[in-house]
Amino acid sequence: MIEMLDYAFMQRALLAALLVGIAAPAVGIYLVQRRQAIMGDGIGHVAMTGVAVGFLMNGNPVWSAVLVAAAGAVAMELVRWYGKTRGDIALALLFYGGMAGGVMLINLAPGGSTAKLLPFLFGSLTTVSPSDVTAIVLLSAFVLAVCLGLRRQLFAVCQDEEFARVTGLPVRLLNLLLAVTAAVTVTVAMRVVGLLLISALMVIPVAAAQQVAKGFATTLALAVGIGVGVGLAGTTVSYHADVPPGATIVLLAIGVFGVVTALSLPLARRRAARAERRTGDDPGARARQENASVPS
């Protein structure tokens, strides 16, 4: 297992997996709170166009994907606010328009073909270059600065936009910033997890953490821990088994979710039983519970 660290491409891949494992759940926890779990999918499809633009312009696909994905995320937010089209239709436009644009542009690029998109769609260990690592480090730092530095404001907006607006928070600006941060996260992860699978890493660790954790900070810490664990483990398994890293990471995340869910059910039953016993032993608590169940 240690011998894989002798290869420079594996060092870069593991570093990228570590950063993705931290950044993806850090953004995903806000998307889950807003019930926009599939937003990452829409942004991922738009980022395909950005990757194709990078090949067409003979530039770095990571940076072009960042710009195009961020523009797509902002456009989706603007449609949600001002347009008559519903949010689900805006997502559909992102899905199909992004995929079609990516396929069209990659075929217009010199020597381009849809085969060049495959490492970005599903992840590839050998394609993580030194310049990609630099971009991933910088973009991950931006994501963490936003998600941790503005966690109170973002949490308030995701919980109740109207209340956040009343308290004086710049709700629209924070929503745009969150959308851009989600777009950056998608492009950070495309080399390791892939554009079509990154949404799973943004959502599944958060969903697993919510099964057992109480409170926002605890849920975030546990989700990041799960993300880092499955990211590094999936990358390692991918190297030894010669399988796609993105699929491996997502399947491991689903496995963790299943195990955590199975373990949390007995714990939830015990907590409910203890709460019921405490209520039964306290006549006042039982009376309050009965009064609360009577409609006014």
Beta strands, then each sheet from edge to edge (+ up, - down):
end
